[in-house]
């Protein structure tokens, strides 16, 4: 997929939130930058996820795992590569009548506006008594549970994503292009006089208000593609923007990573697209999205940011779920 390459996301469990919310109680030398570096080091040099097979497994896990943000799905895989369904001690007791064994491995996740969340995989639990029901299929073997979003559901997600893109000054345009062209994304700059608008429902069911945002980015999608391919292209191009590949209008939202080499930006954008397409069709086949982007040693190219990818995936996923309110103040990145 094409993009116009002009274009570090801060360490956080939730997309585009304030990292100060998760630093309470950390050592004095803990910083958002050091936390991000420790995550991204997992794909540099000879670290765990620099191996293409391990990297693919991580992306697949983040795509298949139900519940939690993509960032937290990544943390689950990093801490316990055998995990496939996790919940808190309270949830295991309340919903499944199971208790956490004393030897169970605790998995630490991050939660918005709070410290951490401790969860346990199903392998570390046991029935409380003889009344405990059998576990449902989505707990026993969640990867076997298939799902395919209907055309109507996909269209709603497509429209929600475009609607919410406006709040970051992203204008999405459908263009009449040849079938070999998918789409592109570019940073227009800070001085564009044009605006992108969206209609927002008010408290009155019959009234809507118009919100206007300055245009900073242009995403072009080939209107001749099938809807699923249009959505795939939209996700890919938004990933370029949210990973900083095209630049940034506000470094507090996402930093400028426009100097990253082609193999890095394409690995990140294609990985994000793979994760989110799997959410709409668990049987989706995208081919080998790493092919042609590995380094000379056959490893994932250094510079690929797990942090940026998971943050971008989480943001795009939320955009498709429904209306997101406009950011409170563009100056503080919220």
SEVO-819288 format. One line per field, with one value per residue (C-alpha): residue number from 1; x negated, y negated, z negated. Coordinates in steps of 0.2 Angstrom, whole numbers, plus 2048, in hexadecimal, padded with zeros to 3 digits. Last residue first. Layout:
<nodes>
n [NUM ...]
X [X ...]
Y [Y ...]
Z [Z ...]
</nodes>
This chain:
<nodes>
n [334 333 332 331 330 329 328 327 326 325 324 323 322 321 320 319 318 317 316 315 314 313 312 311 310 309 308 307 306 305 304 303 302 301 300 299 298 297 296 295 294 293 292 291 290 289 288 287 286 285 284 283 282 281 280 279 278 277 276 275 274 273 272 271 270 269 268 267 266 265 264 263 262 261 260 259 258 257 256 255 254 253 252 251 250 249 248 247 246 245 244 243 242 241 240 239 238 237 236 235 234 233 232 231 230 229 228 227 226 225 224 223 222 221 220 219 218 217 216 215 214 213 212 211 210 209 208 207 206 205 204 203 202 201 200 199 198 197 196 195 194 193 192 191 190 189 188 187 186 185 184 183 182 181 180 179 178 177 176 175 174 173 172 171 170 169 168 167 166 165 164 163 162 161 160 159 158 157 156 155 154 153 152 151 150 149 148 147 146 145 144 143 142 141 140 139 138 137 136 135 134 133 132 131 130 129 128 127 126 125 124 123 122 121 120 119 118 117 116 115 114 113 112 111 110 109 108 107 106 105 104 103 102 101 100 99 98 97 96 95 94 93 92 91 90 89 88 87 86 85 84 83 82 81 80 79 78 77 76 75 74 73 72 71 70 69 68 67 66 65 64 63 62 61 60 59 58 57 56 55 54 53 52 51 50 49 48 47 46 45 44 43 42 41 40 39 38 37 36 35 34 33 32 31 30 29 28 27 26 25 24 23 22 21 20 19 18 17 16 15 14 13 12 11 10 9 8 7 6 5 4 3 2 1]
X [81C 80C 809 80A 818 824 832 830 841 84C 84B 85A 85B 851 847 83D 839 830 827 820 81C 813 809 804 7FF 7F4 7EC 7E7 7E1 7D5 7CC 7BB 7B1 7B8 7C0 7B2 7AC 79A 79B 7AA 7BC 7C8 7CA 7D6 7DC 7EF 7EE 7FF 80F 81B 82A 832 835 83F 843 836 829 82A 824 815 80F 811 806 7F9 7FA 7F7 7E9 7DF 7E2 7DB 7CC 7C8 7C9 7BD 7C2 7BF 7D1 7D2 7DA 7E2 7F4 801 7F5 7EB 7F9 7FB 7F0 7E6 7EB 7E4 7EA 7F1 802 800 7F9 806 814 80E 80E 81F 827 81F 827 838 837 833 841 84D 848 83C 842 842 82F 82B 822 81D 819 811 811 823 829 838 84B 859 86A 879 887 899 8A8 8A2 8A0 891 886 880 870 86E 85C 851 840 839 82E 822 813 805 7FF 7F9 801 7FB 7FE 807 80A 816 819 813 812 825 823 829 839 836 83E 838 834 82F 825 825 824 836 83A 834 843 850 845 843 855 85A 84E 855 867 862 85A 86A 875 869 86A 85B 853 84F 846 844 835 829 833 82F 835 83C 845 84B 855 84D 857 861 85B 868 85B 851 845 83F 82D 823 811 814 822 816 814 817 80F 814 808 808 818 81E 81F 819 808 806 7FC 7FD 7FD 7F7 801 7F8 805 814 820 832 840 853 852 85A 858 849 83F 844 83E 82D 82B 82C 822 825 818 808 7F9 7EE 7EF 7E7 7E4 7F4 7FE 7F5 7F9 80C 80A 804 812 81F 828 835 833 822 821 819 80C 808 805 7FA 7F0 7EF 7E9 7DB 7D6 7D5 7CC 7BE 7BC 7C9 7BE 7AF 7A0 79F 7AF 7C0 7C2 7B8 7C9 7D0 7C1 7C0 7D2 7CF 7BF 7C9 7D7 7CB 7C5 7B6 7BF 7C6 7D8 7E6 7F1 7EB 7FB 806 7F7 7F8 807 811 80F 814 815 807 7FA 7E9 7E8 7E9 7DB 7DF 7DB 7DF 7ED 7F6 7F9 800]
Y [7B6 7AF 7A1 793 79C 799 7A5 7B1 7B3 7C0 7D1 7D8 7EB 7FB 7F7 7EA 7F5 802 7F4 7EE 7FF 803 7F3 7F6 808 803 7F4 7FF 80D 801 808 7FF 80E 818 829 836 83E 839 82C 824 82A 81F 82A 836 82F 82E 841 843 83A 848 844 853 849 83C 82B 82C 835 825 81B 825 827 814 810 81C 815 803 808 813 805 7F8 802 808 7F6 7EF 7E4 7D1 7CD 7D2 7C2 7C5 7CA 7C1 7B6 7B3 7A9 7A6 7B6 7BE 7CA 7D9 7D4 7E5 7DD 7D6 7E6 7F0 7E5 7EB 7FD 7FC 7F3 7FF 80E 804 802 814 81A 80E 814 808 7FC 7ED 7ED 7E5 7D5 7CF 7BD 7B6 7A5 79F 793 79A 795 79D 79C 79E 7AA 7A9 7B5 7C0 7B1 7B4 7B0 7BC 7B7 7B3 7B2 7A5 7A4 792 78A 77B 787 77F 78D 799 7A4 7B5 7C3 7D3 7DE 7EB 7FB 7F9 809 807 7F7 7E8 7DE 7D6 7D7 7CA 7CB 7BB 7BD 7AE 7B8 7B6 7BB 7CC 7D0 7CF 7D9 7E7 7E6 7E8 7F7 7FF 7FD 804 813 816 815 820 82D 830 841 84B 85B 863 86F 862 861 873 876 865 861 873 871 878 886 881 880 888 895 888 87A 880 87C 86E 86B 872 866 858 84C 839 82B 819 80B 7F8 7EE 7E1 7EE 800 808 81B 826 839 843 855 862 86C 867 86D 860 865 86A 866 860 84F 84A 853 851 83F 83B 844 839 840 848 853 85A 85A 865 856 84F 83F 838 840 837 827 827 82A 81B 810 817 812 81E 82B 839 83F 843 834 831 844 842 833 83C 84C 842 83A 84B 852 843 844 832 836 83E 832 836 824 81A 821 822 812 809 80E 808 7F8 7F4 7F6 7EB 7DD 7DD 7DB 7E5 7DE 7DA 7EC 7EE 7EB 7E1 7E2 7E8 7D8 7CE 7D6 7CB 7D4 7D6 7E8 7F1 7FB 7EE 7EA 7DB 7DE 7DC 7C9 7C3 7D2 7D0 7E1 7EF 800]
Z [781 78A 77E 78B 795 786 781 790 799 792 79A 7A2 7A5 7A6 7B5 7AD 79E 7AA 7B2 7A2 79B 7AB 7AB 799 79D 7AC 7A3 794 79E 7A7 7B6 7B6 7BA 7C8 7C4 7C7 7D7 7D4 7E2 7DB 7DD 7E7 7F7 7EF 7DE 7E3 7E8 7F0 7EA 7E7 7DD 7D4 7C3 7CD 7C5 7B7 7C3 7CD 7BE 7BA 7CC 7CF 7C0 7C7 7D8 7D1 7C6 7D3 7E0 7D5 7D1 7E2 7E9 7DD 7CE 7D1 7D0 7BE 7B8 7A7 7A2 798 78E 79E 7A6 7B9 7BC 7CA 7D7 7CF 7BE 7B8 7B8 7CA 7D2 7C8 7CF 7E1 7DD 7D4 7E3 7EF 7E5 7E5 7F8 7FA 7EF 7F9 80A 813 820 814 813 802 800 7EE 7EC 7DC 7D2 7D6 7C9 7C0 7C0 7B6 7BC 7B1 7B2 7AC 7AD 79F 793 789 798 7A5 7AE 7C0 7C7 7CF 7D7 7D9 7E6 7E3 7E3 7D8 7CD 7DA 7E7 7E0 7EC 7ED 7FD 804 80D 81F 82B 82D 836 82D 82A 81A 809 7FD 7EA 7E1 7D1 7C6 7B6 7B2 7C4 7C3 7B7 7C5 7D1 7C4 7C0 7D3 7D5 7C5 7CB 7DC 7D4 7CA 7D9 7E3 7D5 7CA 7CB 7BB 7B7 7A6 7A8 7A1 791 78B 77A 776 786 786 775 765 75D 74E 73C 731 72B 722 725 736 73A 741 747 758 75A 75B 74D 74C 741 747 745 73F 744 751 75F 75A 75C 75B 750 752 742 744 73A 72C 71F 72B 730 72C 738 737 749 749 737 732 742 743 731 734 744 755 762 771 77D 773 779 77D 76C 768 77A 780 772 775 788 784 778 786 792 785 77A 780 78C 792 7A4 7AB 79D 79E 7B1 7AE 7A1 7AB 7BB 7B0 7AA 7BB 7C2 7B4 7AD 7A0 793 794 7A0 7A6 7A4 7A3 790 78E 792 782 777 782 77E 76C 76D 776 76A 75C 74D 745 735 733 737 72A 736 748 750 751 756 767 76C 779 78C 78C 77C 773 774 77A 785 797 7A0 7D4 7E3 7ED 7F9 7F9 804 800]
</nodes>
